[in-house]
Every structure is written in structure tokens, then in C-alpha cells.
């Protein structure tokens, strides 16, 4: 009986020991891949935490910041090319490769010395201005910074006398030498006609151009020589004979076509300057010379003159001149002129220029 009791107690004690070992579990915390687990009995509770991923970089693949597990591959470097300040550099990890690049130099101007366009480093000093020559619209001007120097060119730099007093339909006093014995011929010059046209039988058409034609009449008291031609507002009178060109406001020049015509007649009779128009209306032609040539230089054309020079007879001696010039349609600045001329003294006493705008 006693043995039986001992056996039962032993069995009960063993069962108590077996059931009493996890009366209080000792759990290990959950990890990325396992739930909480009792270290005594292996019992689990809850769910694994799951990985806390860090995105892949050029140094490592996608990885868990808790357990270090990885997925996939590392990325390629994201290189920024080298400059004069930094070598080739990865924007993701900061890795560098190679050396810095050369400077990107911009040459010196009047505003800045030679300098690097990337880092701003300078060398040397500024240089002189890049001048554009003065023209009739403005003074000498720097093409880089816009600085100016001096003043614009001034049309008519000649010291000779001149006036704008030739107007369509009006008369202006005129005098010149006769060409013989230095006698003076006096009278008037009248603008008879001014016209623009594209072309005619004597003047060829040119795209973008037009012909401008002025015709004047000289009514004089003696047979005389006259001088006429065309110039422009940009040349100045010292160059008036170079009239096979026109000049633009920037100083550039262009050769153009031109024709001239000249004729004379003698009015019978005329005794006073007041009778000039009536005399011209009732004339008999005794001498006539006409010419029309592409020569643009206004070669003086002498009126046929008797020897000796006759006495003064106002309104008797009449000459006509016609000047026709082909210029761009938009051209401004063309001038027709007449002047007296001292042919006997190589034009040393030329004066009394009269101008008419041919715009």
C-alpha cells in the first residue's frame, strides 16, 4: 500500500513539473521573418514584423535596415561630368572619378577681362572698345558695350555756299561765266518738271529701283556755260563731282545709272528780265545740241558761244538740262544741283550751288 502511494505521488509530481514549466512564457521579440516565440516551449504569438526596406543605391542593392536582407542589384552611378571646379561626381553617393576639367574661357572685351564662364576666374584685364565708325546717324560706337565717342558725321562738310532754293515751278537767280573773256552771264533757273517712273524706252527697268528725273531751264542774258548734276546729302560738296554713286546713311556707297541731256535756243526778241517767260514762249531755235548718255559724272556742257561775247540781252539765251538717276525706291537723300563754274581757272571760283531734293 505504501508503495502504491509513493508511485501515485511520484506520478503527480512529474505531471506537475511537466505542466508547470510554461506557466509563464519567455518570448523573444518578433523579427522581420518570425513572430514572438517562447524560448521555453517554442510557442509563437502574432506575426513577423516584415522587412524595413531601404531603396537600392549605386553602393548597395535594396536592403532591410533591420536585418540586412537584400533584394536585386545595386544601381549604376549617376555621373555629373567634370567641370573646372569638380571632377566627375556621382549625385547619388558622392563618388568622384578623374580630374577637374579645363576652364571655359571667354575672351576679354571692353566690359570684362578674360574669364571662365563656369567659375568666374579672371585673367588679365579688359581690352579696348570694338569701334564702329561714325556715320550720319550716330557717332563712333562700340559694338560691344554701346559706348560712343565724338559726334555723328555732318552732311555738307564743304565750305562752299549752298542753298535749297530749287522747287518745282519756281525760279531762282542764277549767274555764271560766259566761257569767253570771263564775262558774267545773269538770269534765272526754273524747275520745269520732276517725275518718277519705272522705265521707258531710254531707261531700263530694274527690280526695286525707280528713275527720278528733273528738268530745268536757264534763261540768261548772254550765251553761257552751265553746270549741273546730282549728289546726295551724305557726300558733302567737296565730292559733288563723284556723282556716279549714291551714298547711304551708314557711309556705304552704290554705283548707279544716270543720263543727262542738254539743249539751247535763242529767244527773239527779249529786252527785259520781266519778259523772260513771254520770250521763252515765242522762240526760234538757232542752235540745238541734245545728248543722253549713261555717264553719271556731270561733265560741263558749253552752250555754243559766239566770239566776241555779245552784249547783254536779258531773257534771250535759253538752255535746258535734264538729269535722270536710277535709285532704290526707298532711297532718301538724292539731290539735283546747278552751279556756276569758273572753267577758265579750273573751277577755283565755283560757287552759288542751288539744290533740289529728289526724294
Rosetta blueprint (number, residue, H / E / L):
1 X L
2 X H
3 X H
4 X H
5 X H
6 X H
7 X H
8 X H
9 X H
10 X H
11 X H
12 X H
13 X H
14 X H
15 X H
16 X H
17 X H
18 X H
19 X H
20 X H
21 X L
22 X L
23 X L
24 X L
25 X L
26 X L
27 X E
28 X E
29 X L
30 X L
31 X L
32 X L
33 X L
34 X L
35 X L
36 X E
37 X E
38 X E
39 X L
40 X L
41 X L
42 X L
43 X L
44 X E
45 X E
46 X L
47 X L
48 X L
49 X L
50 X L
51 X L
52 X L
53 X E
54 X E
55 X L
56 X L
57 X L
58 X L
59 X L
60 X L
61 X L
62 X E
63 X E
64 X E
65 X L
66 X L
67 X L
68 X L
69 X L
70 X E
71 X E
72 X L
73 X L
74 X L
75 X L
76 X L
77 X L
78 X L
79 X E
80 X E
81 X L
82 X L
83 X L
84 X L
85 X L
86 X L
87 X L
88 X E
89 X E
90 X E
91 X L
92 X L
93 X L
94 X L
95 X L
96 X E
97 X E
98 X L
99 X L
100 X L
101 X L
102 X L
103 X L
104 X L
105 X E
106 X E
107 X L
108 X L
109 X L
110 X L
111 X L
112 X L
113 X L
114 X E
115 X E
116 X E
117 X L
118 X L
119 X L
120 X L
121 X L
122 X E
123 X E
124 X L
125 X L
126 X L
127 X L
128 X L
129 X L
130 X L
131 X E
132 X E
133 X L
134 X L
135 X L
136 X L
137 X L
138 X L
139 X L
140 X E
141 X E
142 X E
143 X L
144 X L
145 X L
146 X L
147 X L
148 X E
149 X E
150 X L
151 X L
152 X L
153 X L
154 X L
155 X L
156 X L
157 X L
158 X L
159 X L
160 X L
161 X L
162 X E
163 X E
164 X L
165 X L
166 X L
167 X L
168 X L
169 X L
170 X L
171 X E
172 X E
173 X E
174 X E
175 X E
176 X E
177 X E
178 X L
179 X L
180 X L
181 X L
182 X L
183 X L
184 X E
185 X E
186 X E
187 X E
188 X E
189 X E
190 X E
191 X E
192 X E
193 X E
194 X E
195 X E
196 X E
197 X E
198 X L
199 X L
200 X E
201 X L
202 X L
203 X E
204 X L
205 X L
206 X L
207 X L
208 X L
209 X E
210 X E
211 X E
212 X E
213 X E
214 X E
215 X E
216 X E
217 X E
218 X E
219 X E
220 X E
221 X L
222 X L
223 X L
224 X L
225 X E
226 X E
227 X E
228 X E
229 X E
230 X E
231 X E
232 X E
233 X L
234 X L
235 X L
236 X L
237 X H
238 X H
239 X H
240 X L
241 X L
242 X L
243 X L
244 X L
245 X E
246 X E
247 X E
248 X L
249 X L
250 X L
251 X L
252 X L
253 X E
254 X E
255 X E
256 X L
257 X L
258 X E
259 X E
260 X E
261 X E
262 X E
263 X E
264 X E
265 X E
266 X E
267 X E
268 X L
269 X L
270 X L
271 X L
272 X L
273 X H
274 X H
275 X H
276 X H
277 X H
278 X H
279 X H
280 X H
281 X H
282 X L
283 X E
284 X E
285 X L
286 X L
287 X L
288 X L
289 X L
290 X L
291 X L
292 X L
293 X E
294 X L
295 X L
296 X L
297 X L
298 X L
299 X L
300 X L
301 X E
302 X E
303 X L
304 X L
305 X L
306 X L
307 X L
308 X L
309 X L
310 X L
311 X L
312 X L
313 X L
314 X L
315 X L
316 X L
317 X E
318 X E
319 X E
320 X E
321 X E
322 X E
323 X E
324 X E
325 X E
326 X E
327 X E
328 X E
329 X L
330 X L
331 X L
332 X L
333 X L
334 X E
335 X E
336 X E
337 X E
338 X E
339 X E
340 X E
341 X L
342 X L
343 X H
344 X H
345 X H
346 X L
347 X L
348 X L
349 X L
350 X L
351 X E
352 X E
353 X E
354 X E
355 X E
356 X E
357 X E
358 X L
359 X L
